[in-house]
Amino acid sequence: MRDLQRAWTTASVISGLFCVLVAGMLVLNSYQIRATDPRTSPEFLKMKAQLARNPNDEALANELRRADAILRGELSRQLVLASSGGWILLAGFALFVVSLGAAAVYSRGPVEVPDSEESPAQVYRAASASRSAVTAAGGVLAAGLVALAAFSSGDLSRQYVSHARYTPAKTLSEAQAVNIPPAAVGPVLQPPGGLSTPAPGPDKSVGPPSTGPEREPGQSGFTGPFPVLPAPVRSVGAAEATAGGPPGGGAASSRPEPEKREPVKLEIQPLDTNDYSPTDADVIRNWPAFRGPGGLAHAPEGDYPTKWNTQTGENVAWKTEIPLPGWNSPVVWDEYVFVSGADKTARAVYCLNADTGQIAWKQDCPALPGSPALPADLFEDTGYAPSTLAVDGNRVFALFPNGDLFCFDFDGRRLWVVRFGEPDNIYGHASSLITYRSLLLVQYDQGDPRDNLSALYALQGGSGNVVWRAARPVGNTWSTPILTAVDESGLVVTTTSPYVFAYNPMSGSEVWRADVLGGEVAPSAAFADNVVYAVQSGSVLAALRSDGRGDVTKSAVLWRATDGLPDITSPVAAGGMVFLLTTEGLLTCYDAAKGTKLWEHSFEKAFKASPIVAGSKLYLLDSEGTAHIVAVARAFSEMSKGTVSEATHATPAFAGDRIYIRTLTRLICIGEKR
């Protein structure tokens, strides 16, 4: 009995010490997450200032971008540690309680067991077994402690600056391989009000006048004089401006940290069942949002080019200069192509004629009353217009990083505007928009999960009224929602950390959630054959059944994988396979049913555009402007290439047998001339 008492006492001491050490490491890890923010690193800020003074220094820009990729990977590891460390601490505490209780029991002296048939040798073996079990438990705890120490070692800030100092720059393509996100901004809180401002008419001077019959509002065509209409302005966002003046683009902001406030309670309006809604067939044959119909990265049926060259003119229908830059992708509806652009002084939405490439109209999008002119500390590589627009066949919607949302009809008349407020987002808001029937869906994740600021909104397309708001217990996210179907059976699926959520798109009610991701989530989900595929670099690729209800963390996961995980580009599922493309150019193919890796191929190029499937072909556009056309097959086969010979970050759009590629300065249409 004394041996057992000593063994359990020793176990309680070991497990107790283990709990103290794990708790200390978790506290240290939490401090490191906060302390290693490059925005607060004097050396990093110095490098930013150097780049601001020498904006053409490609070597320095390359070093910062590559270092940022390492930092985000390390930060993701720290976040995983914070999550797993809690469970390890709980296990250690449980062992501590059990061993302490057992030691107390055996300290009371021998317990007589009547008619016991155990021999002294059996009692000795039992005691030895107990000691061995306690020793094994101590070994497991020690292994956990070693793992925690390995995870939490290192100063990420020093690694970041050290890498930025000593990694040699090679090419411009490598410099474009990684986004350097903007610094954090504070929330802006203003109650919703009944403000209204006059809506200026569209500027059609940027392109030759288009031909065609005049039309009534809502019909097709590009021309026709229309009166200037008042556009209602609504504030539905989460914060109140605390300081004036636009921040500098390259230097750290001197604006004080704003006070955290409760999110605004929005006035929910009933659904307008008489509002315009496109047909499912119209949605499927166009390119209405980021990654196309439903955001699923599948091109409408068509015969798309597989070879082109802008230098020779092969398969190039037109090329049009876009006056303002932007990383958002084109959206297409029939004869209309839309993009937005912005810089430090201006923001605008452009409508182009899909047949000719002429700019039919341009609408300026000035900052709304109460909104900052610019988000704080915005990096040029992220840009002032990162979010892809959405269209529904009658209206076009544009969201900018300061939280201003604009709606125009297809003639460029501003219908309404909504002010969400400058988001509390450490890299700047970049999620794109998507439509469902008559609704516009806006994923507006921000802050920390404890701030209760994040939400998914549904706005009435015709009025801008908020139809529903789904609060989300998550922080910053940069992914875009997808729709599992454009008809009434569809779900809205969003990827965040740590949850993948599915909602009813008409009511906003949560259908299911799965706790499967970690880190800073930027890729959107993929979907095929009733399975959702969610991924994030440094975390996992998880295949989830989409027919669950409630918390499906344990019941819906079909398989997990960890190789080739992207940090920016989104996956795509097709032909019983799932394709992942990393920023560094590694393409990985998984079996969609089993999760086994079928093959991988390195292009040794940088990629920011997400892959798109068109029939049996997979289109991959690298950052130098070359499209690699790969077979959707269980073995790698590159079929052909096309090039625009310009730097590209945006995901291309596919519609009407044509491909629309946005470069740094132009929009290029690939296909036959019309």
N, C-alpha and C positions, 0 to 999 in steps of 0.2 A: 504494500500500500504506500509506503514511503517513497518507493521508486516511482510509482505512478504520480504521486503528489508532486515530486520534484520535476518529473517530465512535463506535467501540465503547467506547473508554475513557470518553468523555463519557456514553454510555448507561449504563455500569456505575456511574459516579458518581451520575447522576440517579436510577437505580433503587435504588441503595444508600441515598441520602438519603431517597427515597420510603419505603423499608421502615422506616427509623428513625422518620420522622414518623408513619407509620401505626401502628407499634407504640406510639409515645407516645400517640397519640390513643386507641388501644384501652385502654391503661392508664388514661388520664384518664376514658374512658367507664366503665370498671369501677369507678373511684373514685366517679363521679357516681351510678351505680346504687346504691351502698351509702350514699353521703353524703346523698342526697336523700330518704331514707326519712322521711315526715312524722312517724313516731313519735319521731324523734330531733330534730326541729326545735323549738327553744325557742318560736318564735312559734306554731307549730301546737299545741303542748302547752298554751300559754297560752289559745289559742282553745278548746281542748277543756275546759279548766278553767272558762272563762267559760260554756260551754254546760252544763256540769255544775251550775254555780250557778244558771243560768237555763234550765232544760230546756224551758220554753215559748217561748223566743225562736226563732220560726219563721224569722226573717230570717237569724240566725246559722247555724241548722241548714241552711238552704237554701244559704248561701254555702259551707259546708263540703262539702256533697254535690256541688255543681256543680264545686267545685275538685277534688274527688277524681276526678271523671270525667276532667278534663283531665290530672291527674297520672298516672292509669293509662294514658291514651293516650300521654303522653310517655314513661313508663317502658317501654311496649311498643315505642316507637320506638328507645329505647336498647338494648333487648334484640335487636331486629332488626339494629341497627348492630353489636352485638357478634358476631353470627353472620356477617353479610355482610363485616364488616371482616376477619375471619380469612381469607376467600377472597381478598380484595383483597391482603392482605399476602402470601399464598402466591403470587399471580400476580406481584407486584412482586419477590419473592425469586427466582422462576424467571427473570425477565428479567435480574435482576442476575447470576445464575450464567451465563446464556447470553452476555450481553454481556462479562462478565469473561473468559470462556473465549475468545471471538472476539478480544478485544483482545490476549490472550496469544499467540494463533496468528499474528496479523498483526505482532506485535512481533518475530518471528523473522527478518524480512526477506523479500524477494521469493521467491516460489516459481516455479521454472521449469516451464513446461508445454510439453512437446515438441510440435512441429507445431501450435502454436496458430494458429487462423485468425482470432482476434479482432484487430480493428484498435485503434489507440489511442483512437479515438472510442468504440468499443464498451466498452473498459475504463473510459473516463471515465463513460459512461452507467451502467455497472454500479456504479461507486463512488457516483455521484449517487443511484442508486436505493437503495443501502444506507444512505446518509446520510438520505434521505427516510424510509425505514422506521424508522430509529432515532428520527428526529424525531417521527414519528407515534406511536411507542410511548411516547415521553416525554410527548406530548400526552395520550394515554390515561391514563397514570399521573397526570398533573397534574389531569385531570378527576376521576379517582377520589379524589384528595386533596381537591379542592374539595367533592365530595359528602360525604366523610367529615367535613369541617369543618362543613358545613351541618347534618349529622345530629347532631353532638356538641356543637353550640353551645348555650349557655343553661344556667342554673342552675335545675333543676326545682324545687328547694325554694323558691327565691325566686318563681318563677312561681306555685307552689301558693299560698303565703301572700299574694302580691300579688293573685291572683284572688279568694281568699277575702275579702280586705279590701274590694275595690272593686266586685265584682259585686253589683248590687242584687238583693235577694230580691223575688219577685213574688207567687207563690201557693204554697199548701200543696202543690198537686200537683207543682210544680216541686221543692219541697223533698223530695218522696218519689221523685224521678226516679232517684236514684243511691244505691246502698248505700255507706255508709262502713264499710269492713271493720274488724274488730278488729285490734289490734296482734299482733305475733308472740309465740308462746309456745315455750318450749323443750321438747324431747322428754323424756318420762318413761319410764324403763326399769326394769321389774321382771320377774324371771323368772316363768314360768308356775308356778302352784302349785295345790294342791288345796283352796283355801279354799272354804268353803260358808257360806251365810247362810240363815236362814229366810225364806221368801217369804210376805209378808202377803197376805191375801185381798183381793179387789177391794173398793173403796169404792163401794157402790151407793146411798149416801145423796144423791148429787148429783142424782139424777133420780127420778121416780116409778118404782115397781117395774113391770117389764114383765110382760106376761101371756104364757102359753104353757106347754106341757108341760115338765116336768123332763126332762133328757136326760143321757145318759152323756157323758163327755168325748169331744170330737171330733164330736158330732152338732150339728144346728142348734138354735137357740133361745137365749133370753137368761136363763133362770131356773134355779134349782136350787142347793141348798146343796152346797158342796164343801169337803173338808178342806184345811187349809193344808199345802202341800207344800214340801219343801226344794228350793231352786233352786241348782244348781251355779254357782260363780263361777270363770271362767277368765281368766287374764291372758295375752293374746297380743300385747301391744303393745310399743312401742318405747322405753320410757323409765322412769326411776326418779325418784319425786318428790324434790325437793331443798329445797323450802321450804313452809312451812305458811301457812294463812290465805288466805281468798278475796281476790282482787284487787278493787280498786275499779272501779266501772263506768265512771267518766268520766275519772279521772286516770290518769296514766302509772303502770305498775307499778314498784314498787321492788325486785321480786324479782331477784336476780342471775342472769346468764345461766347456765343449767345446762351442765354438762359434756357434750359430745357423746360418745355411746357407741354401741357396735355394736348393731344390732337383735337382738332375741331370736330364737333359733332355735326355731321352733314345732314342736310334736309333731303330725305329720300322721297323721290316722286314716283308715282305709279307708272308702269310701262304703258307707253303709247302704242296700242295695237294697230293704229292707223298709219304709223310712220312707215316710210319707204323701207323695203327689205328686198335685197336681190334674190334671184332664184338660185338654187343649189347648182344648177347647170352653168349659170353665168360665173359663179365663184370658181368652179372647177376649171373652166377654160381660160381664166385670167391669172394674173399674178398679183393678188390684192394686198400682200403683206410680206414681211421678212420670211424668206424661204418658201414663198408661194402659198397656195391654198391650204389653210389650216396650219401653216408653218411647218409642214411635214417634209419639205425639201424634195418634193416630187414634181417634175415639170408636167404641165398639161400635155395631152397627146399631141404629137407633132413630129415633123421631120427636121430636126435641128442640125445646124452645121457641125462638122467635126474637124474642119480645117479652115483657117483664116489667117490673114496677115495684113496688118494695117499699113505696113510700108509698101507693099505691092498693091494693096486694094482688094486682094482676093477675099470674097465673101464679106465685104464691108459695105453696108447699106448707107450709113452716114456717120459722121462724127460732129459733135456739137460741144463748144466750149460752155461750161457752166460758170457764171461769174463768181459765185461764192463757193468755197470748198465745203466738203462734208463727207463723212465716212458712211452715211446711211446708204442702203441699197435702193435701186430703182423699184418702183411698183408700177404695174401696167394694168389698164382696163380698156379693152377695145383699142381705139385709136389714141388713147392718152397714156403718156408716161410721166410720172411725177418723181421729183427728188426735192430735197431741201438743202440749203447751204447757209453757212454762217461764218463770221469772223468776229473780231473784237468790236466792230462798229456796226454791223448789220446782220439781219437774218431774213431769209426769204424762202418761199416755196415756188418751185418752177413747174410749169406744165409744158410738155413738149408734144408735138405731133409725131406719133409713132411711125408714120409713113415717110415723113420728110426730115425729121429731126429739128424742125424749126421750133423755137420757143414761142408758144402761143400766148402765154402770159406769165407774169411774175408778180407775186404778192408779198409785200414786205410784212414782217412779223416783229414789230417793235415790242420791247418789254412792256408788260401790262402794269397798270398802277399798283404799286406795292411790291413789284418783283425787281430783283437786282438786274441790271443790264447784262451782267455776265456772272456765271458761277465763279466761286472763289478758286484761285490757283489752278486754272485749267491748263493742262498741257496741250501743246499744239498737236501732238500725235493723236490725242483723243478727239480733239476738234470740238467745235461749238454746235455741231449738228450730227450727233452720233446715232440717234434713234431713227429707224426706218419708218416711213409713213405707212398709213393704211388707207385703203379705198374700198367703197362698197357699191360702186357703179353710179353713184349720184353725188357723193361727197368724198373729200380727201381730208385726212386728219394728220396734223403735225405736232409733235411734242418736242420741246427743247429742254436742255439740261437745267434751266432755272425754274422749271415747273410750269411754263406757259404752254397751254394746249390750244391750237387753232383749228377751226373747221372752215373749209371753203367748198363751194359747189364747183362743178367742172368748168364753169366760166370764170372762176377766180374771185367770185364775190364772197366776202367773209360772212359766214352765217352766225357763228358764235365763237366765243373764246372762254376758256376756263383757267383759272389760276390755282394750281395745286400748292404753290409755295416752294421755295428752294429746298430741295431734299437734303437731309442729313446723310450724305453718301460719301464715303471715304474716297472713292474714285470718280464720282460724278455719275449722275443717272444716265444709263445707256440702254435700258430695256426698250424694245420696240413695241409698236401697237399692233393690234389684231382686231378684226371685226367678226361678229357673229350675228347673222340676221340683221336686225335694225340697231344692234348694240355695238358700241366701241368698248373694248376691254383694255384697261390700263393697269399694268402691274407696277405699283409704286412702293417698292420696298426700300427701307431706309433705316438709319440709326442702328441701335442695339435691340435685340429681342425684348429686353426689359423696358424699352421706351414705349412700346405699343404704338408705333408710328406706321408700320407697314400695313398695306391693304391692297386688295385687288378690287378695282372699280369697274362698274358697267355704266356707261353713259348712253343716253338716248341719242342716236345719230343725228336726228333732226333738230334737237333743241339743246343738247349738252346737259340736260337734267341727269342727275345721278339716280339710276334706277335701283342699284344695290351696291353695297360695300361689304366686302368680306375681310374682316380683320385677320391679320396673320402674325403668329408668334415668332417672327423671324427678323433678322437684321438686313443689312445691305445685300442686294442680289442684283445681278446684271443680265440674267437670262430673260427670254421672251416666252410668253405662254404659247402653247400649241392647242389645236383642237383635234380630238381623235376622229371626228367626222364633222362635215359642214352641215349635216342634216340634224333632225331632232334627237338623234341618238348620241350626238357628240358630247364629250366632256372637255372642259378646260383643264389642262394639265400644266402645272408650273413646277420648276425645279428651284430649290432653295437649300440653305444649310440650316438644319439637317433634313428637312422634309421634302418629299415630293407630294404635292397636293393635287387632288382632282375635285373639280367643282361642277355643279349644274350651271350651264352658261346663262340660263334664263332667270334663275332665282338667286344665284350666288351661294347656295347651300353647299357645304363641304360634303362630298361623297365619300372620299377616303383620303388617308394620308399614310405615308411610309417614312420612317426614320432611317434613311440609308446613305445620305450624302454628308460630306464635311468640307470645310474650307470655304473659299470664296467662289461661289458658283456663278459662272458665266454661260456655259453651254446650255442651250435649250434641250428638251427631250426629243427622242425619236419615237415613232409609233408604227406598228404593223401587226396584223393578225392578233388583235386584242392584247398586245403586250406593249408596255411603255419601257423605253430604255433611257435611263438617267445616268449621267456621268459627270465627273469632275476630277481634274488632275490632282494627284495626291490623295484621292479618296477611293472611288470604286466605280465600275460600270455595273449597274444593277438592272436586271430584267424583272419587271413587275407585271403581274396579271392586272388587267384594268377593270375587272368585273367585281371587285371587292367592295366592302362597306366598312366604314369606321377606320380604326387603326389596323392596317394590314401589314405592319412591319414584319410580323412573323409568318403570316399566311400567304402573302402575295409574291414574295421573292422567289423567282424560279432559279436564278443563278447569279453569281457575281464574278467579275474579272478585274484584273488590276494592271494589265499591260497596255501601253499605248494610249493612255488617257489624255484627252485634250484639255487645255485650260481656256481657250477662246472659242474655237470652232465647235459647231454642234454636230452630233452624229446623225446618221441616216440609216434606215432599215429598208432593205429591198431584197427580193428573191431568196428569202430565208436566211439572209445574212445581215450583219450590222457592221457598218464601216465607221472607223474613227480616224481623224486626221489631226495630228498635233501641229503646233506652231512651228516646230522644227522640221516638219515635212515627213513624219513617219505615218504611213497609212497602214492601218491594222484591220483585218477582216475577221469577224467572229461568226460562228454558227449561231443563228438566232435562237434555235431551239435548245441547244445543249450548252452554249457558252464556251465551247472549245475554240481556241485560236486556230484559224485555217491558214493564214499567211500574214506577212507584213512586208512592207517595201518602203525604203527610204529614198525620197526624191532629192535629199540634200538641198532643199530650197525652203524658204520661209513661206508660211501660209497664214492668212488671217480670214480669208473667205471660207465659208462653210461649204462642204461638198453638196452637190445637187445630182439627183438621179433623173435621167431622161430616157425612158424605155429601158434598154439593156446596157446603158452607158452611164458611167459615173464621171461627172465633170468636176475637176479640181483646179481652181485658179490660184496660182502662186502670187507672191507679192511683187514679182517683176513683170507680171502681166502675161504669163504663159499659162494656158489652160491645158491640163493633162487629161486626156479622155481615156478612161480605164474601163475594162469590161466588168460588168456586175457578174462576177463568176467566183467559183471556189478555188481558183488559182489566179495569181496576178498576171494581167496582160494589159500593157499600155497600147491602145489602138492607134492614137494619133495625137497631134498637138495643134493648138492655135495660139497666136500671140498678138497682143496689142502694143507691145514694146513700150509700155508705160507702167509705172508703179500702181498697184491696185491693192486695196484692202477690202472693198465692199463685195458682198456676195452677189453674183450675177442674177438677173431675172430672166425667166423663160416664158414666152407666150407667142402664139401665132407663128410658129416655125422660126422665131428669131430669138437671139440672146442679147441682152442689154447689159453692158459692162461699164461700170463707173470707175474711172481712173482718178488721179489726184486733181485733174483739171477738166476732164471731158466726160461726156456720156457717149458711148460708142454702140452702135447697133450692128450686130453680126447677122447676116442673112442676105437674101436677095433684095435688090432695090425694087421699089414699087412706084 
